[in-house]
């Protein structure tokens, strides 16, 4: 196993998060209290009845493994939680923002990202000729951007098609695999009935 890289999000942090699979694992030194204030999931994990809450003796490092998470997405969220705003980019690619929101949704900390939502997910994005509908839907859903979500769904309905098997295809007739690229939107959103408030 390769040695993990270490990022000190908080130099005085009492917790190390080891994020990502073995070969791509990255360690982050963080403050457990800051993390638990931002995320009820981490609060339960670190200070509740979960195994991770078994803090080792003072001379040993407190390490929590998160092998299924994306280190790059986690790093941005950890910077926000620890007020390291100088580490935040002015702009984000939509796919990266989606990955960050997958992480924030998992740990119930999306509220922390909302101050940057208008900058990272501007409404003008939807004026592009060929926006990435599915990524935009993921992001709008998670951020609670109802008007944007309704807009994108309307365009998707108008510009995409459903084949004889009931599969959704984009403008180029490429099948859209909902299970793989729509981790944030509830199952059935593109079923036979779409709620009236989305139309």
C-alpha positions in Angstrom: 0.0 0.0 0.0 1.4 3.4 -1.0 2.0 6.0 1.8 -0.9 8.4 2.1 -0.4 12.1 1.5 -1.2 14.4 4.4 -3.0 17.8 4.2 -3.1 19.8 7.4 -6.5 21.5 7.2 -6.1 22.3 10.9 -2.5 22.2 12.2 -3.9 21.7 15.8 -6.5 19.2 14.7 -7.1 16.1 16.9 -8.4 13.8 14.1 -7.1 12.4 10.9 -9.5 11.5 8.1 -8.0 8.9 5.7 -10.1 9.4 2.6 -10.2 7.3 -0.6 -9.3 3.7 -1.5 -5.9 2.3 -0.5 -4.0 3.3 -3.7 -5.4 6.9 -3.8 -5.8 7.5 -0.1 -5.2 11.0 1.2 -5.1 12.0 4.9 -6.5 15.2 6.3 -5.7 16.5 9.8 -8.9 18.2 11.0 -10.6 19.4 14.1 -13.2 16.9 15.2 -15.4 19.5 16.9 -15.5 21.7 13.8 -16.5 18.7 11.7 -19.2 17.6 14.2 -20.7 21.2 14.3 -21.0 21.2 10.5 -22.3 17.6 10.1 -24.7 15.7 12.3 -23.5 12.5 10.6 -19.9 13.2 11.7 -21.1 14.2 15.1 -22.8 10.9 15.5 -19.9 9.1 14.1 -17.2 10.8 16.2 -19.1 11.4 19.5 -22.0 8.9 19.3 -22.1 5.1 19.6 -20.3 4.3 16.4 -16.9 2.5 16.4 -15.1 5.7 15.1 -16.1 7.4 18.4 -13.7 5.1 20.3 -11.0 7.7 20.6 -7.5 6.1 21.2 -5.2 7.1 24.1 -3.7 10.5 23.9 -0.3 9.3 22.5 -2.0 7.6 19.6 -3.5 9.2 16.5 -7.3 9.3 16.1 -7.8 8.0 12.6 -11.1 7.5 10.8 -11.1 5.7 7.5 -13.5 6.8 4.7 -12.4 4.6 1.8 -15.5 5.2 -0.4 -15.2 9.0 -0.5 -13.5 11.3 -3.0 -10.5 13.0 -1.4 -10.6 16.0 -3.8 -14.3 16.6 -3.0 -13.7 16.2 0.7 -10.8 18.6 0.7 -13.0 21.5 -0.5 -15.7 20.7 2.1 -13.1 20.4 4.9 -11.7 23.8 3.9 -15.2 25.4 4.2 -15.8 23.7 7.6 -12.5 25.0 8.9 -12.9 28.5 7.5 -10.0 28.1 5.1 -11.7 30.2 2.5 -8.5 31.1 0.7 -8.4 27.5 -0.5 -11.7 27.8 -2.4 -11.6 28.2 -6.2 -13.5 31.1 -7.8 -15.1 28.7 -10.3 -15.9 25.0 -10.4 -16.5 22.6 -13.2 -20.1 21.3 -12.9 -18.9 17.7 -12.6 -16.6 18.6 -9.7 -19.4 20.5 -8.0 -21.6 17.5 -8.3 -18.9 15.3 -6.7 -18.6 17.8 -3.9 -22.3 17.7 -3.3 -22.4 13.9 -3.3 -19.9 14.1 -0.4 -21.8 16.9 1.4 -25.1 15.1 0.9 -23.7 11.9 2.4 -22.6 13.7 5.6 -25.6 16.1 5.7 -23.5 19.3 5.4 -24.7 20.9 2.1 -25.9 23.9 4.1 -22.2 24.9 4.5 -21.7 25.2 0.7 -24.8 27.4 0.0 -22.9 30.7 0.4 -20.9 29.8 -2.7 -23.7 28.3 -4.7 -24.6 31.4 -6.7 -20.9 31.7 -7.8 -20.3 28.1 -8.6 -23.7 27.3 -10.1 -24.8 30.5 -11.9 -28.2 30.5 -13.6 -26.4 31.7 -16.8 -25.0 28.2 -17.1 -28.3 27.1 -18.3 -28.2 29.4 -21.3 -25.4 27.4 -23.0 -26.4 25.6 -26.2 -25.9 22.1 -24.8 -25.8 22.1 -21.0 -25.1 18.9 -19.1 -28.8 18.4 -18.1 -28.2 15.5 -15.7 -25.4 17.2 -13.8 -27.4 20.4 -13.6 -30.4 18.5 -12.2 -28.2 16.8 -9.6 -26.8 20.1 -8.5 -30.0 22.1 -8.5 -31.8 19.3 -6.6 -29.2 19.2 -3.8 -28.9 23.0 -3.5 -32.7 23.4 -3.4 -32.6 25.7 -6.5 -36.2 25.0 -7.4 -36.5 27.5 -10.3 -33.3 26.2 -11.9 -34.4 22.6 -11.4 -37.8 23.3 -13.1 -36.0 25.1 -16.0 -33.6 22.2 -16.6 -36.3 19.5 -16.4 -38.4 21.5 -18.9 -35.6 21.7 -21.3 -34.7 18.0 -20.8 -38.3 17.0 -21.5 -38.4 19.2 -24.6 -35.0 18.2 -26.0 -34.5 14.6 -25.0 -36.5 11.5 -25.9 -37.7 8.3 -24.3 -37.3 5.2 -26.5 -39.7 2.2 -26.8 -38.1 0.5 -23.8 -38.6 3.6 -21.6 -35.0 4.6 -21.6 -34.0 8.3 -21.6 -31.7 9.5 -24.4 -30.0 12.9 -24.8 -30.1 15.0 -28.0 -27.4 12.8 -29.6 -29.5 9.7 -28.9 -27.1 8.5 -26.3 -28.7 6.5 -23.4 -28.6 8.3 -20.1 -27.8 5.8 -17.3 -29.6 7.3 -14.4 -28.2 4.9 -11.7 -24.6 5.9 -12.6 -24.8 9.6 -13.0 -27.7 10.7 -10.8 -26.6 9.9 -7.3 -28.5 12.9 -5.7 -31.9 12.9 -7.5 -34.4 10.5 -6.0 -35.3 7.4 -8.0 -38.4 7.8 -10.1 -37.9 11.5 -10.9 -38.0 10.6 -14.6 -40.7 8.0 -14.2 -44.1 8.2 -15.9 -45.4 10.9 -13.6 -43.4 14.0 -12.9 -44.7 16.3 -10.1 -46.5 19.3 -11.4 -44.3 21.8 -9.7 -41.4 20.6 -11.8 -43.2 21.3 -15.1 
